[in-house]
Amino acid sequence: MEISIFIESVGFGGAGVGRLPDGRVCFVPLTLPGERALVRVVREKKSFLEAGLVRLTEASAGRVSPRCPIFGKCGGCAYQHIAYRRQLEIKREQVRDLLARIGKIVDAGVRPMLPSPSEWEYRNRISVHAQDGRVGFYGRKSHRIVPASHCPIATAPVNAQLAELAGNPPRDDQRITLRESSDYHGFSQVNPGAAEVLASAVSEMLENDHGLLVDAYCGAGFFSKKLVARFQKIIGIEWSAGAVRAAKATASENESYLAGAVETHLAQALESSPPAETALLLDPPAEGLSPEVIDLIGRRRPATLVYVSCDPSTLSRDLKKLAGSYSVEYVQPVDLFPQTAEIESAAKLKLL
């Protein structure tokens, strides 16, 4: 059955949000706020429904033509149909909504999202799949291959590799990472230009110099290397031994890097300096902070706390758990992944 629905907002993940005539919430991909769409329900859950777009009956002025011919079929990009400035506004609204709904933080001081220097051709690394003699990306919410020989958000060197691979697909089914050449093959930012924007935002949050910076989940020292002159001592903690080796290779006398879980090393790192002279920088994976880390922060209470997050849902959850010790001064979202639903944010917390 086809139903007419008015799209009120876009939820985190990229689908438009509206309500059916009976009041139930319905998610519709590829729609914008203010649009009216004819949809077909494809999945019913206990508290919401999911529908596919049949056609638009009223389109938004913010709608643009997607650059990619497989947009809407490929599971990667979610916002190629939205003008870039509007993408930034929508993502900021999503951060504010999640902080209020999950974190119970109504006035989080969410600043306007900082744009990526490049809206297109910014990814220096992509993953594709070879299957049954075809090369491409997984489809939306499926493991079905959508063939591709070009990706408009990937850089030219990466696209050259993709075109060659698509023209000569491997015989075996496999997942393949295509990347620009580099001597370091550990984790690195896929959008270097926007990553520098994020680094500047984090540097601003750590404006007051401290005796000690503890950089938890530090990778190869992306933030630490830029802050080394601002602190008497930097201790980085990272589970990847390869990333730690890369960080140590260029370390100055006041830098040290520990390989292992943050849960294992954080207490000792924080105890090496008085809390009033300590800044803690957190950049965890998408699952956020463990209860052990949150408990330790609440007990040790470093003077400055900055939390970098790639998932505003877990950021909101963790900030709620830290509310007994810290309040949110402001949140700065940065668009590391234009055209996609991904959101990177940095939160500056204030000790209560």
VMD Tcl script that draws the C-alpha trace (Angstrom):
set ca {
  {0.00 0.00 0.00}
  {1.30 3.45 -0.90}
  {0.96 6.23 1.68}
  {1.48 10.00 1.46}
  {3.77 11.32 4.20}
  {5.22 14.71 5.16}
  {8.93 14.65 6.06}
  {9.60 16.65 9.22}
  {13.34 16.07 9.73}
  {16.27 13.81 8.85}
  {17.37 11.35 11.52}
  {20.94 10.32 12.31}
  {21.76 7.71 9.70}
  {20.29 9.71 6.82}
  {16.61 8.76 6.55}
  {13.85 11.34 6.50}
  {11.44 11.21 9.44}
  {7.68 11.62 9.14}
  {4.49 10.26 10.66}
  {1.78 8.10 9.22}
  {-1.85 9.19 9.57}
  {-2.13 7.00 12.71}
  {0.80 8.86 14.32}
  {3.47 6.20 13.98}
  {7.00 7.35 13.11}
  {8.20 6.37 9.66}
  {11.75 6.57 8.25}
  {12.16 7.22 4.52}
  {15.65 7.33 2.93}
  {16.51 9.91 0.26}
  {14.04 12.53 1.52}
  {14.45 16.04 2.98}
  {12.57 18.09 5.59}
  {9.61 19.88 4.08}
  {9.03 17.33 1.33}
  {5.88 15.33 0.81}
  {6.42 11.83 -0.52}
  {4.49 8.82 -1.64}
  {6.05 5.86 0.18}
  {5.63 2.12 0.52}
  {6.20 0.53 3.95}
  {8.86 -2.20 3.75}
  {9.45 -3.01 7.41}
  {7.42 -2.65 10.61}
  {9.09 -2.49 14.02}
  {7.54 -2.11 17.45}
  {8.09 1.64 17.71}
  {8.58 2.73 14.08}
  {8.30 1.78 10.43}
  {10.67 1.93 7.48}
  {9.45 2.82 4.00}
  {10.85 3.12 0.51}
  {10.39 6.25 -1.57}
  {7.98 5.74 -4.46}
  {8.01 9.33 -5.68}
  {8.03 12.90 -4.41}
  {4.85 14.93 -4.65}
  {6.46 18.06 -3.14}
  {10.25 18.56 -3.40}
  {12.49 20.73 -1.22}
  {14.39 23.71 -2.63}
  {17.46 22.18 -1.00}
  {17.36 19.12 -3.24}
  {20.11 18.75 -5.88}
  {20.96 16.12 -8.50}
  {23.26 13.38 -7.15}
  {26.67 13.22 -8.77}
  {26.95 9.44 -8.60}
  {24.90 7.18 -10.92}
  {24.58 4.49 -8.24}
  {23.56 6.86 -5.44}
  {20.59 5.38 -3.60}
  {21.64 1.85 -4.51}
  {25.14 1.91 -2.98}
  {25.16 1.78 0.81}
  {27.85 4.45 1.20}
  {26.59 7.98 0.61}
  {23.31 9.19 2.10}
  {23.18 12.90 1.22}
  {24.21 13.43 -2.40}
  {20.66 14.67 -3.08}
  {21.09 17.53 -0.57}
  {22.93 20.81 -1.16}
  {26.12 20.82 0.89}
  {25.24 23.81 3.09}
  {21.98 22.07 4.00}
  {23.87 18.86 4.78}
  {25.87 20.77 7.39}
  {22.71 22.22 8.93}
  {21.02 18.82 9.08}
  {24.00 17.17 10.74}
  {24.22 19.93 13.35}
  {20.51 19.48 14.09}
  {21.09 15.74 14.53}
  {23.88 16.35 17.07}
  {21.66 18.73 19.04}
  {18.76 16.26 18.95}
  {20.85 13.31 20.14}
  {22.46 15.30 22.95}
  {19.01 16.36 24.15}
  {17.27 13.01 23.66}
  {20.01 10.60 24.80}
  {22.30 12.80 26.86}
  {19.50 14.93 28.41}
  {21.66 17.96 27.60}
  {19.26 20.58 26.28}
  {21.71 23.47 25.93}
  {24.95 21.86 24.77}
  {26.18 24.90 22.86}
  {26.46 23.03 19.56}
  {28.31 25.32 17.19}
  {27.69 25.43 13.42}
  {29.35 22.48 11.72}
  {32.75 23.23 10.21}
  {32.76 22.19 6.52}
  {35.26 19.94 4.83}
  {37.66 21.82 2.52}
  {36.55 19.36 -0.19}
  {32.98 18.19 -0.70}
  {34.10 15.59 -3.28}
  {37.22 13.55 -4.06}
  {38.40 13.67 -0.45}
  {38.68 9.99 0.56}
  {42.22 8.67 0.33}
  {41.03 5.17 1.21}
  {37.96 3.08 0.32}
  {36.95 -0.56 0.69}
  {35.31 -2.45 -2.15}
  {34.13 -6.00 -2.59}
  {34.87 -8.50 -5.33}
  {32.14 -11.08 -5.79}
  {31.22 -13.37 -8.66}
  {33.52 -11.52 -11.05}
  {32.14 -8.08 -10.17}
  {33.72 -5.26 -8.18}
  {31.75 -2.64 -6.27}
  {30.14 -1.64 -3.01}
  {27.55 -3.34 -0.87}
  {24.03 -2.12 -1.49}
  {22.01 -0.27 1.10}
  {21.35 -2.61 4.05}
  {22.48 -5.65 2.06}
  {25.52 -7.65 0.95}
  {24.44 -7.43 -2.65}
  {27.19 -6.02 -4.86}
  {26.47 -2.75 -6.67}
  {29.11 -2.66 -9.46}
  {31.28 0.47 -9.57}
  {34.37 1.65 -11.41}
  {34.40 5.19 -9.99}
  {33.52 6.80 -6.64}
  {33.01 10.59 -6.62}
  {34.09 11.00 -2.99}
  {37.38 9.13 -3.55}
  {40.58 10.83 -4.71}
  {41.90 10.44 -8.24}
  {44.69 7.95 -7.29}
  {42.15 5.75 -5.49}
  {39.74 5.93 -8.41}
  {42.52 4.90 -10.80}
  {42.97 1.75 -8.72}
  {39.22 1.14 -8.65}
  {38.90 1.46 -12.42}
  {41.77 -0.97 -12.94}
  {40.29 -3.45 -10.47}
  {36.83 -3.21 -12.02}
  {38.35 -3.89 -15.44}
  {40.29 -6.90 -14.14}
  {38.25 -8.33 -11.26}
  {39.86 -11.02 -9.09}
  {38.61 -14.56 -9.39}
  {38.07 -15.03 -5.66}
  {35.47 -13.22 -3.58}
  {37.20 -10.77 -1.25}
  {37.16 -7.39 0.45}
  {39.82 -5.05 -0.92}
  {41.12 -1.77 0.48}
  {42.28 0.78 -2.07}
  {44.43 3.61 -0.74}
  {46.82 6.29 -1.74}
  {50.43 5.16 -1.33}
  {51.87 5.65 2.15}
  {54.67 4.26 4.26}
  {52.26 3.88 7.16}
  {49.44 1.35 6.88}
  {47.84 1.72 10.29}
  {44.77 3.86 10.98}
  {44.89 7.30 9.38}
  {42.28 9.93 8.60}
  {40.55 9.32 5.26}
  {39.94 13.05 4.75}
  {43.24 14.79 5.61}
  {41.96 18.30 4.88}
  {38.96 18.04 7.19}
  {41.10 16.23 9.78}
  {43.26 19.34 10.00}
  {40.10 21.40 10.61}
  {39.23 19.02 13.45}
  {42.77 19.27 14.85}
  {42.50 23.07 14.94}
  {39.18 22.83 16.80}
  {40.70 20.46 19.36}
  {43.73 22.73 19.75}
  {41.38 25.63 20.51}
  {39.67 23.54 23.19}
  {43.05 22.90 24.81}
  {43.92 26.59 24.76}
  {45.33 26.69 28.29}
  {48.68 24.94 28.54}
  {48.99 22.18 31.15}
  {51.79 20.21 32.61}
  {50.43 16.93 31.23}
  {48.32 15.87 28.25}
  {47.03 12.31 28.29}
  {45.99 11.41 24.74}
  {43.78 8.32 25.07}
  {43.11 6.30 21.89}
  {45.92 8.34 20.32}
  {46.60 6.31 17.18}
  {49.94 7.35 15.71}
  {49.75 10.67 17.58}
  {47.63 12.69 15.18}
  {46.65 15.20 17.89}
  {49.68 14.80 20.16}
  {52.20 15.71 17.47}
  {50.41 19.01 16.91}
  {50.24 19.80 20.65}
  {53.70 18.77 21.73}
  {54.93 22.34 22.23}
  {51.98 23.18 24.48}
  {52.61 20.65 27.23}
  {55.50 19.73 29.49}
  {54.66 16.05 29.00}
  {52.45 14.00 26.69}
  {51.42 10.39 27.33}
  {49.62 8.63 24.48}
  {47.71 5.37 24.89}
  {46.81 3.19 21.92}
  {45.90 -0.50 21.49}
  {47.61 -0.83 18.09}
  {51.28 -1.69 18.50}
  {51.95 -0.56 14.91}
  {50.47 2.87 15.58}
  {52.51 3.19 18.77}
  {55.69 2.33 16.88}
  {54.86 5.03 14.33}
  {54.24 7.56 17.11}
  {57.48 6.69 18.88}
  {59.50 7.02 15.67}
  {59.07 10.81 15.69}
  {58.65 11.35 19.43}
  {60.41 14.20 21.22}
  {61.77 13.99 24.76}
  {58.47 14.97 26.36}
  {56.39 12.37 24.49}
  {55.81 8.77 25.56}
  {53.42 6.24 24.04}
  {51.98 3.13 25.66}
  {50.69 0.12 23.70}
  {47.63 -1.51 25.18}
  {44.06 -0.86 26.27}
  {43.14 2.52 27.70}
  {41.55 0.65 30.61}
  {44.99 -0.81 31.41}
  {47.09 2.36 31.28}
  {44.85 5.36 31.96}
  {44.95 5.30 35.77}
  {48.75 5.28 35.91}
  {48.98 7.98 33.22}
  {46.61 10.32 35.06}
  {48.39 9.76 38.37}
  {51.67 11.08 36.95}
  {50.52 14.69 37.39}
  {48.10 16.55 39.70}
  {44.54 16.73 38.27}
  {44.68 20.53 38.21}
  {47.64 20.35 35.83}
  {46.26 17.59 33.61}
  {44.35 17.64 30.34}
  {42.69 14.47 29.05}
  {41.94 14.05 25.35}
  {39.63 11.18 24.43}
  {39.14 9.92 20.86}
  {37.52 6.49 21.27}
  {36.12 4.23 18.55}
  {32.42 4.39 17.67}
  {31.37 2.31 20.69}
  {32.52 5.10 22.99}
  {33.95 4.83 26.50}
  {33.80 1.75 28.68}
  {32.31 1.96 32.20}
  {35.84 1.52 33.62}
  {37.13 4.60 31.80}
  {34.11 6.71 32.77}
  {34.46 5.67 36.41}
  {38.18 6.49 36.45}
  {37.61 9.94 34.93}
  {34.98 10.68 37.57}
  {37.37 9.70 40.35}
  {40.50 11.41 38.99}
  {38.74 14.53 37.58}
  {41.41 16.05 35.28}
  {41.05 19.82 34.97}
  {40.51 19.81 31.20}
  {38.57 17.17 29.29}
  {38.05 17.09 25.50}
  {36.08 14.25 23.92}
  {36.38 13.63 20.15}
  {33.66 11.34 18.82}
  {32.76 9.69 15.52}
  {29.29 8.74 16.79}
  {27.05 11.40 18.38}
  {24.84 8.68 19.89}
  {27.59 7.21 22.07}
  {28.98 10.70 22.71}
  {25.57 11.71 24.10}
  {25.39 8.57 26.24}
  {28.88 9.10 27.68}
  {28.39 12.81 28.37}
  {25.29 11.91 30.36}
  {27.36 9.48 32.45}
  {30.02 12.14 33.05}
  {27.44 14.74 34.11}
  {28.18 14.23 37.80}
  {31.70 15.59 37.32}
  {31.58 17.70 34.15}
  {29.25 20.00 32.25}
  {29.42 20.59 28.51}
  {30.94 23.95 27.61}
  {30.33 23.53 23.88}
  {30.35 20.98 21.06}
  {32.04 21.56 17.71}
  {30.90 19.23 14.90}
  {33.24 18.87 11.91}
  {32.26 17.36 8.57}
  {34.93 14.75 7.92}
  {32.61 12.78 5.62}
  {30.64 14.96 3.17}
  {27.76 13.28 1.29}
  {27.54 10.59 3.99}
  {25.57 10.35 7.24}
  {28.73 10.12 9.39}
  {29.35 12.87 11.96}
  {32.52 13.80 13.83}
  {32.27 16.04 16.88}
  {34.52 17.40 19.59}
  {33.11 18.34 23.00}
  {34.84 20.60 25.52}
  {33.85 19.74 29.07}
  {34.07 21.90 32.16}
  {34.88 20.51 35.61}
  {32.04 21.09 38.08}
}
mol new
graphics top color blue
foreach p $ca { graphics top sphere $p radius 0.5 }
foreach p [lrange $ca 0 end-1] q [lrange $ca 1 end] { graphics top cylinder $p $q radius 0.2 }
display resetview
